[in-house]
């Protein structure tokens, strides 16, 4: 055996994701990518890998895959907050349209999919003058949940909305654990998370790569 690979495949959505990819063999990585191209033409294939995996990175670059910034994993160690959540409300049908309009679409878990998965996700909104200015998506069904996406309109930033959204999620999540991934160069976000009690996880960095498999 030269490699072990496990994929989540959703044929109806033409999407697949590598769940496990273990190998030190260039030939094994090349073989699995060739197999994906033969079996799943036209699918979006997402890979979350260790940034030090030079073999898979090189092969995906050869295939013109899109690389996200390196992200660092942070885990909640000591909860520290003032519990101010003024202006933060749970997602409801009243705000579906605004939430969908501002949500990041360059991800698998779009707003529409999150709305359809209440068993997996909770969503909080920042609302000012009756309009949504930010949102936070997070999982809630696990022993250690994850902050999936946090976003605030540019004109509403540096006014405490990010902290309030995080506070609402952490309060809702108690007493479970919480983790998140943050772009390694996003200093303002890192400072916010550290102030709330998050710390970096050693050797927890990851890299997300998306490959549209040629037809």
N, C-alpha and C positions, 0 to 999 in steps of 0.2 A: 504494500500500500504506500503510495507516494503523496496522498492528500485526502482530506475529509471535507466535503462541502455539503451544506444543507441550505435549501432555498425555499422561501415562501413564494408560491406562484398563484396569481389570481388571473386566470385566463379571461374572464369576462371583462376585466379592467385592463388587460394587456400590460400587466405589471408584475414584476418579481423583485425579490429582495434577498440578498445573501444573509442568512442567519448565522451560519458557521462557515469559515473558510480557513482551513488549517493545512499548510504545506510549506516546505522549504524548497520546492522544486519549481523552476521556471516552466518546465515541461508540463507539470500538473496544472498550473494556472492557465497556460496556453490552451491545454486540452479542454478545460472546463469552459473557457470563453468561446472556443470553437463550437463546443456542444450547445451552448446557449444560442449562438448565432444560427445553428442548424435547426434547433427545436422551437425557438421563440422569436422569429423575425418580427420586427416592428414593436416589440415590447420595450417598456422602460425598465431597465435593470439598475437597482440601487445597491451600492456596496458601502458598508460602514467598516473601515479597517484601521489597523494600527498605522500611524503615519510612517513608522519605520519599515513597513512592508514594501521595500523597494521593487521587488519583482512584480507584484500585482499593480503597483502604481505605474511602472514603466509600460506594462502591457495595455493598461487602460488608456494611457496617454497616446500610445500608438493607434488606438481605436477612436481617438478624438472624443473621449469622455469628458464630462464637465466636472471640475473639482471645486468643492466648497472650501472655505477657509478651515484650517485646523481648529478643532474645538477642544477645550479642556473640560474635564469632568469635575463638578463640585458636588459635595454632599453636605447636607445639613448636620452640623455638629452641636451647636448650642443656640437654641432659639432666642433671638434678641429683636424685639419690636415694640412699638408704642401702641399698636392695635388701632391706629387711625385708619378707618376705611370709608370716610365720608365720600360720597359720589360713586361708590363701587356697588354694582348690583349683579345678581346672577343673570345669565343669559335667559331670555324669555322670547316668546313669539313676537312680542312688540318690537324687538330690536333685531330680528333675524335679518332683515334687509340691509341694515347698516353694518351689521357684523360681517355678512357675506361680502359686502362691497369693499371693506377695508382689509379683509383677511388675506394673508400671504397665499398666493395661488401656486407658487413654485415649489410645492411640497405635495407628498402623497395625501396627508391628512388635511384636506381643504376644509373650509368652513362647512360646506354641505355634508361632507363625510362625518365631521365631528358632531354636527347636529343629529345625525342619524345613529350615533353611537353613545347614547347617554349612559350605558352600562360601563363604558370605558373612560369617558371624559367628563370633566366639569369645566365650565367657562364662566369667567367674571368679566364684566365690562366696566370701563370708566366712562361715566356719563356726566356731561357738563351742559347746562342750558338745554337739557332734553335731547342731546345728541351724543352718540358714541364717539369718544376720542381715543379709545384704546381698548385692548382686550388681553386676556391671559387664558390659555388653554393648558390644562394639566390632567394627568390621569388620576384616578381615585380608587381603583379596585385592587391595588397591590400593597404589599407590606412596605415597600419603598416606591413612592410615586415619582413622577417626573414632570417638571415644568417643560411643556412641549413648545409653546410659542408665547412670547411676550412682545407686544408692540403698542406704541403710543404715537399719535399723529405728531409730525415734526413741530407744528406750531404750538403743541400742548406739552412739549418736553421741558424738563428741568423745572417742573412744577409739582413734583411729588406723586404723579400718577403711577409710575412704575413701582414705587415703594408701596403704595396703597394696594395695588393689584396683587403684589407678592404677599402682602400681609393678609389679605383676604384668603388667598390660596393656602397659605401656611396654617392659618387658623382653621379653615375647613378640613385640612388634612390631618390635624392632630388626632391621635398621638403617633401616627405613622411617620416613617422616614420620608425624606424628599431629596431628589437629586436633580441636577440640570447640567446642560452643556452650554458653554459660552465660547464665542470666538476668542482665540488667544490674544488678539490685539484690541478687544473691546474693553478698554480700561474703565470707562464709566459704569458699565454693567457689572464688571468684576467687583468694583468698589461697593456697589449697591448690595450684591449678594454677600460679600464679606461682612458688611454692616448688619445683615440679617442673620448671620450665624453660619454661613456656608464656608467650607474650606476645600482646597484642591485635593483631589484623590491622586496619590502617586501612581505614575504610569497609567493614568486614566484618559490620556489624549486619544481622540479619534478623528478620522477623516471620512467625509461622505462624498462619494463619487457616483454620478448618474451617467448611464450609458444608454442611448437609444439604439437598440440593436438593429443593424441594417436589415432591410427586407431582401 
